[in-house]
Protein backbone atom coordinates (compact mmCIF):
# COMPACT_ATOMS: atom_id res chain seq x y z
CA UNK A 1 0.00 0.00 0.00
CA UNK A 2 1.40 3.37 -0.97
CA UNK A 3 1.46 6.38 1.31
CA UNK A 4 -1.13 8.07 -0.92
CA UNK A 5 -3.44 5.03 -0.67
CA UNK A 6 -3.02 4.98 3.10
CA UNK A 7 -3.86 8.68 3.35
CA UNK A 8 -6.96 8.12 1.23
CA UNK A 9 -8.10 5.23 3.45
CA UNK A 10 -7.53 7.32 6.59
CA UNK A 11 -9.47 10.21 5.06
CA UNK A 12 -12.38 7.91 4.20
CA UNK A 13 -12.41 6.51 7.73
CA UNK A 14 -12.50 10.01 9.19
CA UNK A 15 -15.43 10.94 6.93
CA UNK A 16 -17.39 7.73 7.47
CA UNK A 17 -16.99 7.26 11.21
CA UNK A 18 -17.24 10.03 13.82
CA UNK A 19 -14.82 8.06 15.98
CA UNK A 20 -12.53 7.69 12.96
CA UNK A 21 -9.51 9.27 14.63
CA UNK A 22 -9.50 6.54 17.30
CA UNK A 23 -9.83 3.88 14.61
CA UNK A 24 -7.09 5.57 12.60
CA UNK A 25 -4.75 5.54 15.58
CA UNK A 26 -5.49 1.88 16.19
CA UNK A 27 -4.76 1.12 12.53
CA UNK A 28 -1.54 3.13 12.73
CA UNK A 29 -0.53 1.27 15.89
CA UNK A 30 -1.19 -2.09 14.23
CA UNK A 31 0.83 -1.17 11.14
CA UNK A 32 3.67 0.22 13.27
CA UNK A 33 3.78 -2.97 15.35
CA UNK A 34 3.86 -5.13 12.21
CA UNK A 35 6.73 -3.03 10.86
CA UNK A 36 8.66 -3.39 14.10
CA UNK A 37 8.15 -7.16 14.12
CA UNK A 38 9.32 -7.42 10.51
CA UNK A 39 12.39 -5.29 11.23
CA UNK A 40 13.23 -7.33 14.31
CA UNK A 41 12.85 -10.57 12.37
CA UNK A 42 15.18 -9.30 9.63
CA UNK A 43 17.71 -8.17 12.24
CA UNK A 44 17.68 -11.54 13.97
CA UNK A 45 18.17 -13.32 10.63
CA UNK A 46 21.07 -11.03 9.73
CA UNK A 47 22.65 -11.70 13.11
CA UNK A 48 22.38 -15.46 12.58
CA UNK A 49 24.06 -15.20 9.18
CA UNK A 50 26.88 -13.07 10.59
CA UNK A 51 27.42 -15.50 13.46
CA UNK A 52 27.43 -18.52 11.14
CA UNK A 53 29.92 -16.73 8.86
CA UNK A 54 32.23 -15.98 11.79
CA UNK A 55 32.08 -19.59 12.98
CA UNK A 56 32.80 -20.92 9.48
CA UNK A 57 35.80 -18.59 9.11
CA UNK A 58 37.08 -19.57 12.57
CA UNK A 59 36.81 -23.29 11.79
CA UNK A 60 38.57 -22.88 8.44
CA UNK A 61 41.34 -20.89 10.14
CA UNK A 62 41.82 -23.58 12.79
CA UNK A 63 42.02 -26.32 10.18
CA UNK A 64 43.96 -24.59 7.35
CA UNK A 65 45.48 -21.42 8.76
CA UNK A 66 44.91 -17.99 7.24
CA UNK A 67 41.74 -17.86 5.13
CA UNK A 68 42.07 -15.85 1.88
CA UNK A 69 40.03 -12.65 1.71
CA UNK A 70 37.98 -13.78 -1.31
CA UNK A 71 36.96 -16.98 0.53
CA UNK A 72 35.90 -14.91 3.55
CA UNK A 73 33.76 -12.74 1.25
CA UNK A 74 32.10 -15.80 -0.28
CA UNK A 75 31.34 -17.12 3.19
CA UNK A 76 29.88 -13.81 4.38
CA UNK A 77 27.62 -13.71 1.28
CA UNK A 78 26.59 -17.36 1.52
CA UNK A 79 23.03 -18.52 2.03
CA UNK A 80 22.23 -19.21 5.73
CA UNK A 81 21.20 -22.80 4.91
CA UNK A 82 24.54 -23.42 3.18
CA UNK A 83 26.39 -22.01 6.19
CA UNK A 84 24.50 -24.33 8.52
CA UNK A 85 25.62 -27.31 6.45
CA UNK A 86 29.31 -26.49 6.96
Order of alpha helices (4+ residues) and beta strands (2+ residues): alpha-alpha-alpha-alpha
